[in-house]
Structure formats: structure tokens, C-alpha cells
Amino acid sequence: MQNPLLDFSGLPRFTDFVWSGDIGVASPGHATWIEYDLKPGHYLLACWSSEEGAPPAVFFGMAHGFTVQ
């Protein structure tokens, strides 16, 4: 039996994604802000930062998908 957590058949291909930029790294106790004028569609926010030798934070759940109507 296939693990349902490994069934990616309903997801878009990685090549379907468009990189739109980043805001860099914020120091402890500080924040960053960025605004986009997004067209209707499906979007994903993901954190790709990591400590040396560790996987990116997105692998630990630092990702959020949303839809703009």
C-alpha cells in the first residue's frame, strides 16, 4: 500500500512555480515587511533559510498556501 503522505499527484509540478523574491533575514527582535500586488491565483509562502548542514525550514512546516480571488 502506498503511503498517502507521498501521493503528490494532485500538486502542481515544481516547474509550474514562479519565484517572486524574498525579504532576506531579520535579526532577533526585528521584523521585515514586503507588499505585493498579487493577481488572482494560488500562492505559496515558504521559508528556505536553514542553519549549516540542516534542511531548509520549509521541511519543518514553515510554508503557507493561499488563494487570491
CHARMM internal coordinates of N, CA and C (Angstrom, degrees):
IC EDIT
DIST 1 N 1 CA 1.4550
DIST 1 CA 1 C 1.5375
ANGL 1 N 1 CA 1 C 108.78
DIST 1 C 2 N 1.3180
ANGL 1 CA 1 C 2 N 116.10
DIHE 1 N 1 CA 1 C 2 N 134.64
DIST 2 N 2 CA 1.4641
ANGL 1 C 2 N 2 CA 120.72
DIHE 1 CA 1 C 2 N 2 CA 179.97
DIST 2 CA 2 C 1.5198
ANGL 2 N 2 CA 2 C 110.13
DIHE 1 C 2 N 2 CA 2 C -78.51
DIST 2 C 3 N 1.3199
ANGL 2 CA 2 C 3 N 115.93
DIHE 2 N 2 CA 2 C 3 N 141.28
DIST 3 N 3 CA 1.4607
ANGL 2 C 3 N 3 CA 122.29
DIHE 2 CA 2 C 3 N 3 CA 177.15
DIST 3 CA 3 C 1.5351
ANGL 3 N 3 CA 3 C 108.33
DIHE 2 C 3 N 3 CA 3 C -69.61
DIST 3 C 4 N 1.3641
ANGL 3 CA 3 C 4 N 118.62
DIHE 3 N 3 CA 3 C 4 N 120.63
DIST 4 N 4 CA 1.4697
ANGL 3 C 4 N 4 CA 120.26
DIHE 3 CA 3 C 4 N 4 CA -178.77
DIST 4 CA 4 C 1.5319
ANGL 4 N 4 CA 4 C 113.05
DIHE 3 C 4 N 4 CA 4 C -62.74
DIST 4 C 5 N 1.3348
ANGL 4 CA 4 C 5 N 117.51
DIHE 4 N 4 CA 4 C 5 N -21.41
DIST 5 N 5 CA 1.4657
ANGL 4 C 5 N 5 CA 120.12
DIHE 4 CA 4 C 5 N 5 CA 177.85
DIST 5 CA 5 C 1.5247
ANGL 5 N 5 CA 5 C 111.69
DIHE 4 C 5 N 5 CA 5 C -72.43
DIST 5 C 6 N 1.3309
ANGL 5 CA 5 C 6 N 116.54
DIHE 5 N 5 CA 5 C 6 N -15.21
DIST 6 N 6 CA 1.4585
ANGL 5 C 6 N 6 CA 120.79
DIHE 5 CA 5 C 6 N 6 CA 179.77
DIST 6 CA 6 C 1.5241
ANGL 6 N 6 CA 6 C 112.61
DIHE 5 C 6 N 6 CA 6 C -103.32
DIST 6 C 7 N 1.3242
ANGL 6 CA 6 C 7 N 116.99
DIHE 6 N 6 CA 6 C 7 N 10.79
DIST 7 N 7 CA 1.4646
ANGL 6 C 7 N 7 CA 121.10
DIHE 6 CA 6 C 7 N 7 CA 178.97
DIST 7 CA 7 C 1.5248
ANGL 7 N 7 CA 7 C 109.31
DIHE 6 C 7 N 7 CA 7 C -90.97
DIST 7 C 8 N 1.3069
ANGL 7 CA 7 C 8 N 116.29
DIHE 7 N 7 CA 7 C 8 N 101.03
DIST 8 N 8 CA 1.4594
ANGL 7 C 8 N 8 CA 122.05
DIHE 7 CA 7 C 8 N 8 CA -177.53
DIST 8 CA 8 C 1.5273
ANGL 8 N 8 CA 8 C 111.95
DIHE 7 C 8 N 8 CA 8 C -103.65
DIST 8 C 9 N 1.3208
ANGL 8 CA 8 C 9 N 117.77
DIHE 8 N 8 CA 8 C 9 N 14.16
DIST 9 N 9 CA 1.4613
ANGL 8 C 9 N 9 CA 121.60
DIHE 8 CA 8 C 9 N 9 CA -173.26
DIST 9 CA 9 C 1.5258
ANGL 9 N 9 CA 9 C 113.26
DIHE 8 C 9 N 9 CA 9 C -62.47
DIST 9 C 10 N 1.3264
ANGL 9 CA 9 C 10 N 118.98
DIHE 9 N 9 CA 9 C 10 N -26.64
DIST 10 N 10 CA 1.4580
ANGL 9 C 10 N 10 CA 121.02
DIHE 9 CA 9 C 10 N 10 CA -178.62
DIST 10 CA 10 C 1.5164
ANGL 10 N 10 CA 10 C 114.19
DIHE 9 C 10 N 10 CA 10 C -91.65
DIST 10 C 11 N 1.3221
ANGL 10 CA 10 C 11 N 116.95
DIHE 10 N 10 CA 10 C 11 N -0.08
DIST 11 N 11 CA 1.4696
ANGL 10 C 11 N 11 CA 120.65
DIHE 10 CA 10 C 11 N 11 CA -177.15
DIST 11 CA 11 C 1.5201
ANGL 11 N 11 CA 11 C 111.10
DIHE 10 C 11 N 11 CA 11 C -94.57
DIST 11 C 12 N 1.3518
ANGL 11 CA 11 C 12 N 116.63
DIHE 11 N 11 CA 11 C 12 N 153.61
DIST 12 N 12 CA 1.4659
ANGL 11 C 12 N 12 CA 118.74
DIHE 11 CA 11 C 12 N 12 CA 175.62
DIST 12 CA 12 C 1.5301
ANGL 12 N 12 CA 12 C 110.29
DIHE 11 C 12 N 12 CA 12 C -67.31
DIST 12 C 13 N 1.3223
ANGL 12 CA 12 C 13 N 116.45
DIHE 12 N 12 CA 12 C 13 N 155.03
DIST 13 N 13 CA 1.4609
ANGL 12 C 13 N 13 CA 120.80
DIHE 12 CA 12 C 13 N 13 CA 175.87
DIST 13 CA 13 C 1.5224
ANGL 13 N 13 CA 13 C 109.26
DIHE 12 C 13 N 13 CA 13 C -71.18
DIST 13 C 14 N 1.3174
ANGL 13 CA 13 C 14 N 116.59
DIHE 13 N 13 CA 13 C 14 N 152.99
DIST 14 N 14 CA 1.4673
ANGL 13 C 14 N 14 CA 121.03
DIHE 13 CA 13 C 14 N 14 CA 179.40
DIST 14 CA 14 C 1.5236
ANGL 14 N 14 CA 14 C 110.68
DIHE 13 C 14 N 14 CA 14 C -57.53
DIST 14 C 15 N 1.3193
ANGL 14 CA 14 C 15 N 117.28
DIHE 14 N 14 CA 14 C 15 N -34.33
DIST 15 N 15 CA 1.4646
ANGL 14 C 15 N 15 CA 121.15
DIHE 14 CA 14 C 15 N 15 CA -178.82
DIST 15 CA 15 C 1.5246
ANGL 15 N 15 CA 15 C 112.41
DIHE 14 C 15 N 15 CA 15 C -71.34
DIST 15 C 16 N 1.3418
ANGL 15 CA 15 C 16 N 117.58
DIHE 15 N 15 CA 15 C 16 N -10.51
DIST 16 N 16 CA 1.4584
ANGL 15 C 16 N 16 CA 121.22
DIHE 15 CA 15 C 16 N 16 CA 176.72
DIST 16 CA 16 C 1.5287
ANGL 16 N 16 CA 16 C 112.13
DIHE 15 C 16 N 16 CA 16 C -81.02
DIST 16 C 17 N 1.3337
ANGL 16 CA 16 C 17 N 116.99
DIHE 16 N 16 CA 16 C 17 N -13.70
DIST 17 N 17 CA 1.4554
ANGL 16 C 17 N 17 CA 120.89
DIHE 16 CA 16 C 17 N 17 CA -177.76
DIST 17 CA 17 C 1.5202
ANGL 17 N 17 CA 17 C 110.97
DIHE 16 C 17 N 17 CA 17 C -82.93
DIST 17 C 18 N 1.3151
ANGL 17 CA 17 C 18 N 116.33
DIHE 17 N 17 CA 17 C 18 N 148.91
DIST 18 N 18 CA 1.4565
ANGL 17 C 18 N 18 CA 122.48
DIHE 17 CA 17 C 18 N 18 CA 177.32
DIST 18 CA 18 C 1.5205
ANGL 18 N 18 CA 18 C 108.16
DIHE 17 C 18 N 18 CA 18 C -118.97
DIST 18 C 19 N 1.3291
ANGL 18 CA 18 C 19 N 116.57
DIHE 18 N 18 CA 18 C 19 N 122.71
DIST 19 N 19 CA 1.4622
ANGL 18 C 19 N 19 CA 121.89
DIHE 18 CA 18 C 19 N 19 CA 179.26
DIST 19 CA 19 C 1.5152
ANGL 19 N 19 CA 19 C 108.46
DIHE 18 C 19 N 19 CA 19 C -73.75
DIST 19 C 20 N 1.3427
ANGL 19 CA 19 C 20 N 117.92
DIHE 19 N 19 CA 19 C 20 N 128.54
DIST 20 N 20 CA 1.4557
ANGL 19 C 20 N 20 CA 119.58
DIHE 19 CA 19 C 20 N 20 CA -176.84
DIST 20 CA 20 C 1.5179
ANGL 20 N 20 CA 20 C 113.56
DIHE 19 C 20 N 20 CA 20 C -114.45
DIST 20 C 21 N 1.3068
ANGL 20 CA 20 C 21 N 118.84
DIHE 20 N 20 CA 20 C 21 N -3.81
DIST 21 N 21 CA 1.4508
ANGL 20 C 21 N 21 CA 120.34
DIHE 20 CA 20 C 21 N 21 CA 176.98
DIST 21 CA 21 C 1.5083
ANGL 21 N 21 CA 21 C 112.63
DIHE 20 C 21 N 21 CA 21 C 125.39
DIST 21 C 22 N 1.3267
ANGL 21 CA 21 C 22 N 114.31
DIHE 21 N 21 CA 21 C 22 N -176.61
DIST 22 N 22 CA 1.4604
ANGL 21 C 22 N 22 CA 119.30
DIHE 21 CA 21 C 22 N 22 CA 179.87
DIST 22 CA 22 C 1.5117
ANGL 22 N 22 CA 22 C 109.94
DIHE 21 C 22 N 22 CA 22 C -149.64
DIST 22 C 23 N 1.3213
ANGL 22 CA 22 C 23 N 115.17
DIHE 22 N 22 CA 22 C 23 N 172.98
DIST 23 N 23 CA 1.4631
ANGL 22 C 23 N 23 CA 120.22
DIHE 22 CA 22 C 23 N 23 CA -178.96
DIST 23 CA 23 C 1.5168
ANGL 23 N 23 CA 23 C 112.53
DIHE 22 C 23 N 23 CA 23 C -111.19
DIST 23 C 24 N 1.3110
ANGL 23 CA 23 C 24 N 117.71
DIHE 23 N 23 CA 23 C 24 N 0.99
DIST 24 N 24 CA 1.4559
ANGL 23 C 24 N 24 CA 120.44
DIHE 23 CA 23 C 24 N 24 CA 178.46
DIST 24 CA 24 C 1.5122
ANGL 24 N 24 CA 24 C 111.98
DIHE 23 C 24 N 24 CA 24 C 82.51
DIST 24 C 25 N 1.2978
ANGL 24 CA 24 C 25 N 116.13
DIHE 24 N 24 CA 24 C 25 N -158.43
DIST 25 N 25 CA 1.4612
ANGL 24 C 25 N 25 CA 122.56
DIHE 24 CA 24 C 25 N 25 CA -174.85
DIST 25 CA 25 C 1.5191
ANGL 25 N 25 CA 25 C 109.34
DIHE 24 C 25 N 25 CA 25 C -111.54
DIST 25 C 26 N 1.3213
ANGL 25 CA 25 C 26 N 117.05
DIHE 25 N 25 CA 25 C 26 N 137.92
DIST 26 N 26 CA 1.4669
ANGL 25 C 26 N 26 CA 122.35
DIHE 25 CA 25 C 26 N 26 CA 176.83
DIST 26 CA 26 C 1.5203
ANGL 26 N 26 CA 26 C 109.11
DIHE 25 C 26 N 26 CA 26 C -103.42
DIST 26 C 27 N 1.3057
ANGL 26 CA 26 C 27 N 117.04
DIHE 26 N 26 CA 26 C 27 N 139.25
DIST 27 N 27 CA 1.4604
ANGL 26 C 27 N 27 CA 121.97
DIHE 26 CA 26 C 27 N 27 CA 176.04
DIST 27 CA 27 C 1.5238
ANGL 27 N 27 CA 27 C 109.77
DIHE 26 C 27 N 27 CA 27 C -71.95
DIST 27 C 28 N 1.3291
ANGL 27 CA 27 C 28 N 117.96
DIHE 27 N 27 CA 27 C 28 N 155.54
DIST 28 N 28 CA 1.4698
ANGL 27 C 28 N 28 CA 120.51
DIHE 27 CA 27 C 28 N 28 CA 177.39
DIST 28 CA 28 C 1.5298
ANGL 28 N 28 CA 28 C 110.86
DIHE 27 C 28 N 28 CA 28 C -53.81
DIST 28 C 29 N 1.3230
ANGL 28 CA 28 C 29 N 115.58
DIHE 28 N 28 CA 28 C 29 N 135.17
DIST 29 N 29 CA 1.4598
ANGL 28 C 29 N 29 CA 120.80
DIHE 28 CA 28 C 29 N 29 CA 179.47
DIST 29 CA 29 C 1.5215
ANGL 29 N 29 CA 29 C 114.03
DIHE 28 C 29 N 29 CA 29 C 84.25
DIST 29 C 30 N 1.3258
ANGL 29 CA 29 C 30 N 117.74
DIHE 29 N 29 CA 29 C 30 N 0.92
DIST 30 N 30 CA 1.4547
ANGL 29 C 30 N 30 CA 122.03
DIHE 29 CA 29 C 30 N 30 CA -179.65
DIST 30 CA 30 C 1.5200
ANGL 30 N 30 CA 30 C 109.67
DIHE 29 C 30 N 30 CA 30 C -121.67
DIST 30 C 31 N 1.3081
ANGL 30 CA 30 C 31 N 116.59
DIHE 30 N 30 CA 30 C 31 N 165.59
DIST 31 N 31 CA 1.4587
ANGL 30 C 31 N 31 CA 121.82
DIHE 30 CA 30 C 31 N 31 CA -179.50
DIST 31 CA 31 C 1.5233
ANGL 31 N 31 CA 31 C 109.53
DIHE 30 C 31 N 31 CA 31 C -133.61
DIST 31 C 32 N 1.3039
ANGL 31 CA 31 C 32 N 115.39
DIHE 31 N 31 CA 31 C 32 N 160.84
DIST 32 N 32 CA 1.4629
ANGL 31 C 32 N 32 CA 121.38
DIHE 31 CA 31 C 32 N 32 CA 173.34
DIST 32 CA 32 C 1.5178
ANGL 32 N 32 CA 32 C 108.05
DIHE 31 C 32 N 32 CA 32 C -125.17
DIST 32 C 33 N 1.3163
ANGL 32 CA 32 C 33 N 116.13
DIHE 32 N 32 CA 32 C 33 N 160.22
DIST 33 N 33 CA 1.4601
ANGL 32 C 33 N 33 CA 120.85
DIHE 32 CA 32 C 33 N 33 CA -177.62
DIST 33 CA 33 C 1.5176
ANGL 33 N 33 CA 33 C 108.39
DIHE 32 C 33 N 33 CA 33 C -143.95
DIST 33 C 34 N 1.2964
ANGL 33 CA 33 C 34 N 116.23
DIHE 33 N 33 CA 33 C 34 N 139.59
DIST 34 N 34 CA 1.4599
ANGL 33 C 34 N 34 CA 121.02
DIHE 33 CA 33 C 34 N 34 CA 175.73
DIST 34 CA 34 C 1.5243
ANGL 34 N 34 CA 34 C 107.61
DIHE 33 C 34 N 34 CA 34 C -144.32
DIST 34 C 35 N 1.3116
ANGL 34 CA 34 C 35 N 116.90
DIHE 34 N 34 CA 34 C 35 N 144.47
DIST 35 N 35 CA 1.4631
ANGL 34 C 35 N 35 CA 121.20
DIHE 34 CA 34 C 35 N 35 CA 178.38
DIST 35 CA 35 C 1.5206
ANGL 35 N 35 CA 35 C 109.34
DIHE 34 C 35 N 35 CA 35 C -121.57
DIST 35 C 36 N 1.3245
ANGL 35 CA 35 C 36 N 114.66
DIHE 35 N 35 CA 35 C 36 N 140.60
DIST 36 N 36 CA 1.4610
ANGL 35 C 36 N 36 CA 121.70
DIHE 35 CA 35 C 36 N 36 CA 175.92
DIST 36 CA 36 C 1.5164
ANGL 36 N 36 CA 36 C 108.68
DIHE 35 C 36 N 36 CA 36 C -126.61
DIST 36 C 37 N 1.2931
ANGL 36 CA 36 C 37 N 116.64
DIHE 36 N 36 CA 36 C 37 N 148.22
DIST 37 N 37 CA 1.4544
ANGL 36 C 37 N 37 CA 122.50
DIHE 36 CA 36 C 37 N 37 CA 171.53
DIST 37 CA 37 C 1.5213
ANGL 37 N 37 CA 37 C 105.94
DIHE 36 C 37 N 37 CA 37 C -100.30
DIST 37 C 38 N 1.3222
ANGL 37 CA 37 C 38 N 116.20
DIHE 37 N 37 CA 37 C 38 N 88.72
DIST 38 N 38 CA 1.4633
ANGL 37 C 38 N 38 CA 121.36
DIHE 37 CA 37 C 38 N 38 CA -172.03
DIST 38 CA 38 C 1.5216
ANGL 38 N 38 CA 38 C 111.95
DIHE 37 C 38 N 38 CA 38 C -85.76
DIST 38 C 39 N 1.3011
ANGL 38 CA 38 C 39 N 115.20
DIHE 38 N 38 CA 38 C 39 N 136.79
DIST 39 N 39 CA 1.4638
ANGL 38 C 39 N 39 CA 121.57
DIHE 38 CA 38 C 39 N 39 CA 173.79
DIST 39 CA 39 C 1.5256
ANGL 39 N 39 CA 39 C 108.31
DIHE 38 C 39 N 39 CA 39 C -79.56
DIST 39 C 40 N 1.3240
ANGL 39 CA 39 C 40 N 117.97
DIHE 39 N 39 CA 39 C 40 N 158.77
DIST 40 N 40 CA 1.4656
ANGL 39 C 40 N 40 CA 119.63
DIHE 39 CA 39 C 40 N 40 CA 177.33
DIST 40 CA 40 C 1.5308
ANGL 40 N 40 CA 40 C 111.10
DIHE 39 C 40 N 40 CA 40 C -54.54
DIST 40 C 41 N 1.3105
ANGL 40 CA 40 C 41 N 115.08
DIHE 40 N 40 CA 40 C 41 N 137.64
DIST 41 N 41 CA 1.4606
ANGL 40 C 41 N 41 CA 120.04
DIHE 40 CA 40 C 41 N 41 CA 179.74
DIST 41 CA 41 C 1.5135
ANGL 41 N 41 CA 41 C 110.56
DIHE 40 C 41 N 41 CA 41 C 159.56
DIST 41 C 42 N 1.3210
ANGL 41 CA 41 C 42 N 115.39
DIHE 41 N 41 CA 41 C 42 N -173.76
DIST 42 N 42 CA 1.4626
ANGL 41 C 42 N 42 CA 122.87
DIHE 41 CA 41 C 42 N 42 CA 179.56
DIST 42 CA 42 C 1.5220
ANGL 42 N 42 CA 42 C 108.42
DIHE 41 C 42 N 42 CA 42 C -102.12
DIST 42 C 43 N 1.3358
ANGL 42 CA 42 C 43 N 116.67
DIHE 42 N 42 CA 42 C 43 N 136.39
DIST 43 N 43 CA 1.4578
ANGL 42 C 43 N 43 CA 121.75
DIHE 42 CA 42 C 43 N 43 CA -176.42
DIST 43 CA 43 C 1.5248
ANGL 43 N 43 CA 43 C 110.80
DIHE 42 C 43 N 43 CA 43 C -132.85
DIST 43 C 44 N 1.3252
ANGL 43 CA 43 C 44 N 114.99
DIHE 43 N 43 CA 43 C 44 N 158.89
DIST 44 N 44 CA 1.4563
ANGL 43 C 44 N 44 CA 122.20
DIHE 43 CA 43 C 44 N 44 CA 177.27
DIST 44 CA 44 C 1.5118
ANGL 44 N 44 CA 44 C 109.16
DIHE 43 C 44 N 44 CA 44 C -135.20
DIST 44 C 45 N 1.3240
ANGL 44 CA 44 C 45 N 116.20
DIHE 44 N 44 CA 44 C 45 N 126.91
DIST 45 N 45 CA 1.4642
ANGL 44 C 45 N 45 CA 121.96
DIHE 44 CA 44 C 45 N 45 CA 170.32
DIST 45 CA 45 C 1.5169
ANGL 45 N 45 CA 45 C 106.29
DIHE 44 C 45 N 45 CA 45 C -99.32
DIST 45 C 46 N 1.3193
ANGL 45 CA 45 C 46 N 117.55
DIHE 45 N 45 CA 45 C 46 N 132.01
DIST 46 N 46 CA 1.4588
ANGL 45 C 46 N 46 CA 120.46
DIHE 45 CA 45 C 46 N 46 CA -178.90
DIST 46 CA 46 C 1.5181
ANGL 46 N 46 CA 46 C 109.92
DIHE 45 C 46 N 46 CA 46 C -143.96
DIST 46 C 47 N 1.3134
ANGL 46 CA 46 C 47 N 115.52
DIHE 46 N 46 CA 46 C 47 N 143.99
DIST 47 N 47 CA 1.4641
ANGL 46 C 47 N 47 CA 121.71
DIHE 46 CA 46 C 47 N 47 CA 177.13
DIST 47 CA 47 C 1.5239
ANGL 47 N 47 CA 47 C 108.28
DIHE 46 C 47 N 47 CA 47 C -100.05
DIST 47 C 48 N 1.3186
ANGL 47 CA 47 C 48 N 116.20
DIHE 47 N 47 CA 47 C 48 N 116.95
DIST 48 N 48 CA 1.4654
ANGL 47 C 48 N 48 CA 121.13
DIHE 47 CA 47 C 48 N 48 CA -178.49
DIST 48 CA 48 C 1.5188
ANGL 48 N 48 CA 48 C 112.19
DIHE 47 C 48 N 48 CA 48 C -102.62
DIST 48 C 49 N 1.3343
ANGL 48 CA 48 C 49 N 118.48
DIHE 48 N 48 CA 48 C 49 N 7.75
DIST 49 N 49 CA 1.4622
ANGL 48 C 49 N 49 CA 119.85
DIHE 48 CA 48 C 49 N 49 CA 179.43
DIST 49 CA 49 C 1.5269
ANGL 49 N 49 CA 49 C 109.99
DIHE 48 C 49 N 49 CA 49 C -75.44
DIST 49 C 50 N 1.3164
ANGL 49 CA 49 C 50 N 115.35
DIHE 49 N 49 CA 49 C 50 N 154.62
DIST 50 N 50 CA 1.4607
ANGL 49 C 50 N 50 CA 120.31
DIHE 49 CA 49 C 50 N 50 CA 178.55
DIST 50 CA 50 C 1.5191
ANGL 50 N 50 CA 50 C 109.60
DIHE 49 C 50 N 50 CA 50 C -156.51
DIST 50 C 51 N 1.3132
ANGL 50 CA 50 C 51 N 114.42
DIHE 50 N 50 CA 50 C 51 N 162.31
DIST 51 N 51 CA 1.4519
ANGL 50 C 51 N 51 CA 119.51
DIHE 50 CA 50 C 51 N 51 CA 172.11
DIST 51 CA 51 C 1.5193
ANGL 51 N 51 CA 51 C 107.73
DIHE 50 C 51 N 51 CA 51 C -88.17
DIST 51 C 52 N 1.2906
ANGL 51 CA 51 C 52 N 116.48
DIHE 51 N 51 CA 51 C 52 N 158.29
DIST 52 N 52 CA 1.4622
ANGL 51 C 52 N 52 CA 120.72
DIHE 51 CA 51 C 52 N 52 CA -176.48
DIST 52 CA 52 C 1.5290
ANGL 52 N 52 CA 52 C 111.45
DIHE 51 C 52 N 52 CA 52 C -53.11
DIST 52 C 53 N 1.3147
ANGL 52 CA 52 C 53 N 115.61
DIHE 52 N 52 CA 52 C 53 N 126.03
DIST 53 N 53 CA 1.4532
ANGL 52 C 53 N 53 CA 121.41
DIHE 52 CA 52 C 53 N 53 CA 178.04
DIST 53 CA 53 C 1.5155
ANGL 53 N 53 CA 53 C 115.09
DIHE 52 C 53 N 53 CA 53 C 82.36
DIST 53 C 54 N 1.3131
ANGL 53 CA 53 C 54 N 117.66
DIHE 53 N 53 CA 53 C 54 N -2.03
DIST 54 N 54 CA 1.4650
ANGL 53 C 54 N 54 CA 121.36
DIHE 53 CA 53 C 54 N 54 CA -178.89
DIST 54 CA 54 C 1.5261
ANGL 54 N 54 CA 54 C 110.47
DIHE 53 C 54 N 54 CA 54 C -105.51
DIST 54 C 55 N 1.3281
ANGL 54 CA 54 C 55 N 117.58
DIHE 54 N 54 CA 54 C 55 N 154.84
DIST 55 N 55 CA 1.4639
ANGL 54 C 55 N 55 CA 119.53
DIHE 54 CA 54 C 55 N 55 CA 175.56
DIST 55 CA 55 C 1.5332
ANGL 55 N 55 CA 55 C 110.74
DIHE 54 C 55 N 55 CA 55 C -68.26
DIST 55 C 56 N 1.3127
ANGL 55 CA 55 C 56 N 118.16
DIHE 55 N 55 CA 55 C 56 N 158.21
DIST 56 N 56 CA 1.4696
ANGL 55 C 56 N 56 CA 120.94
DIHE 55 CA 55 C 56 N 56 CA 177.28
DIST 56 CA 56 C 1.5295
ANGL 56 N 56 CA 56 C 111.34
DIHE 55 C 56 N 56 CA 56 C -60.20
DIST 56 C 57 N 1.3196
ANGL 56 CA 56 C 57 N 115.55
DIHE 56 N 56 CA 56 C 57 N 152.58
DIST 57 N 57 CA 1.4660
ANGL 56 C 57 N 57 CA 121.86
DIHE 56 CA 56 C 57 N 57 CA -177.50
DIST 57 CA 57 C 1.5170
ANGL 57 N 57 CA 57 C 113.01
DIHE 56 C 57 N 57 CA 57 C -58.99
DIST 57 C 58 N 1.3357
ANGL 57 CA 57 C 58 N 117.94
DIHE 57 N 57 CA 57 C 58 N -26.26
DIST 58 N 58 CA 1.4590
ANGL 57 C 58 N 58 CA 121.01
DIHE 57 CA 57 C 58 N 58 CA 179.42
DIST 58 CA 58 C 1.5317
ANGL 58 N 58 CA 58 C 110.66
DIHE 57 C 58 N 58 CA 58 C -58.14
DIST 58 C 59 N 1.3234
ANGL 58 CA 58 C 59 N 118.22
DIHE 58 N 58 CA 58 C 59 N -30.35
DIST 59 N 59 CA 1.4599
ANGL 58 C 59 N 59 CA 121.84
DIHE 58 CA 58 C 59 N 59 CA 179.02
DIST 59 CA 59 C 1.5225
ANGL 59 N 59 CA 59 C 112.29
DIHE 58 C 59 N 59 CA 59 C -70.67
DIST 59 C 60 N 1.3263
ANGL 59 CA 59 C 60 N 117.55
DIHE 59 N 59 CA 59 C 60 N -12.89
DIST 60 N 60 CA 1.4594
ANGL 59 C 60 N 60 CA 121.96
DIHE 59 CA 59 C 60 N 60 CA 178.56
DIST 60 CA 60 C 1.5217
ANGL 60 N 60 CA 60 C 111.83
DIHE 59 C 60 N 60 CA 60 C -108.04
DIST 60 C 61 N 1.3245
ANGL 60 CA 60 C 61 N 116.39
DIHE 60 N 60 CA 60 C 61 N 16.06
DIST 61 N 61 CA 1.4562
ANGL 60 C 61 N 61 CA 120.56
DIHE 60 CA 60 C 61 N 61 CA 173.91
DIST 61 CA 61 C 1.5155
ANGL 61 N 61 CA 61 C 116.04
DIHE 60 C 61 N 61 CA 61 C 102.01
DIST 61 C 62 N 1.3185
ANGL 61 CA 61 C 62 N 118.96
DIHE 61 N 61 CA 61 C 62 N 3.57
DIST 62 N 62 CA 1.4623
ANGL 61 C 62 N 62 CA 120.03
DIHE 61 CA 61 C 62 N 62 CA 179.92
DIST 62 CA 62 C 1.5214
ANGL 62 N 62 CA 62 C 109.96
DIHE 61 C 62 N 62 CA 62 C -83.35
DIST 62 C 63 N 1.3445
ANGL 62 CA 62 C 63 N 114.29
DIHE 62 N 62 CA 62 C 63 N 68.49
DIST 63 N 63 CA 1.4561
ANGL 62 C 63 N 63 CA 122.29
DIHE 62 CA 62 C 63 N 63 CA 178.18
DIST 63 CA 63 C 1.5210
ANGL 63 N 63 CA 63 C 108.24
DIHE 62 C 63 N 63 CA 63 C -151.16
DIST 63 C 64 N 1.3176
ANGL 63 CA 63 C 64 N 115.82
DIHE 63 N 63 CA 63 C 64 N 148.24
DIST 64 N 64 CA 1.4683
ANGL 63 C 64 N 64 CA 120.32
DIHE 63 CA 63 C 64 N 64 CA 179.64
DIST 64 CA 64 C 1.5185
ANGL 64 N 64 CA 64 C 109.32
DIHE 63 C 64 N 64 CA 64 C -147.70
DIST 64 C 65 N 1.3099
ANGL 64 CA 64 C 65 N 116.51
DIHE 64 N 64 CA 64 C 65 N 123.95
DIST 65 N 65 CA 1.4502
ANGL 64 C 65 N 65 CA 121.20
DIHE 64 CA 64 C 65 N 65 CA 176.49
DIST 65 CA 65 C 1.5342
ANGL 65 N 65 CA 65 C 110.24
DIHE 64 C 65 N 65 CA 65 C -96.93
DIST 65 C 66 N 1.3202
ANGL 65 CA 65 C 66 N 116.15
DIHE 65 N 65 CA 65 C 66 N 146.81
DIST 66 N 66 CA 1.4665
ANGL 65 C 66 N 66 CA 119.91
DIHE 65 CA 65 C 66 N 66 CA 178.24
DIST 66 CA 66 C 1.5207
ANGL 66 N 66 CA 66 C 109.25
DIHE 65 C 66 N 66 CA 66 C -153.67
DIST 66 C 67 N 1.3320
ANGL 66 CA 66 C 67 N 114.97
DIHE 66 N 66 CA 66 C 67 N 163.60
DIST 67 N 67 CA 1.4587
ANGL 66 C 67 N 67 CA 121.95
DIHE 66 CA 66 C 67 N 67 CA -178.77
DIST 67 CA 67 C 1.5134
ANGL 67 N 67 CA 67 C 109.42
DIHE 66 C 67 N 67 CA 67 C -121.06
DIST 67 C 68 N 1.3214
ANGL 67 CA 67 C 68 N 116.58
DIHE 67 N 67 CA 67 C 68 N 133.71
DIST 68 N 68 CA 1.4671
ANGL 67 C 68 N 68 CA 122.67
DIHE 67 CA 67 C 68 N 68 CA 172.80
DIST 68 CA 68 C 1.5232
ANGL 68 N 68 CA 68 C 106.41
DIHE 67 C 68 N 68 CA 68 C -99.99
DIST 68 C 69 N 1.3225
ANGL 68 CA 68 C 69 N 115.96
DIHE 68 N 68 CA 68 C 69 N 124.39
DIST 69 N 69 CA 1.4820
ANGL 68 C 69 N 69 CA 121.32
DIHE 68 CA 68 C 69 N 69 CA -179.09
DIST 69 CA 69 C 1.5096
ANGL 69 N 69 CA 69 C 111.26
DIHE 68 C 69 N 69 CA 69 C -79.96
END
COOR INIT
IC SEED 1 N 1 CA 1 C
IC BUILD
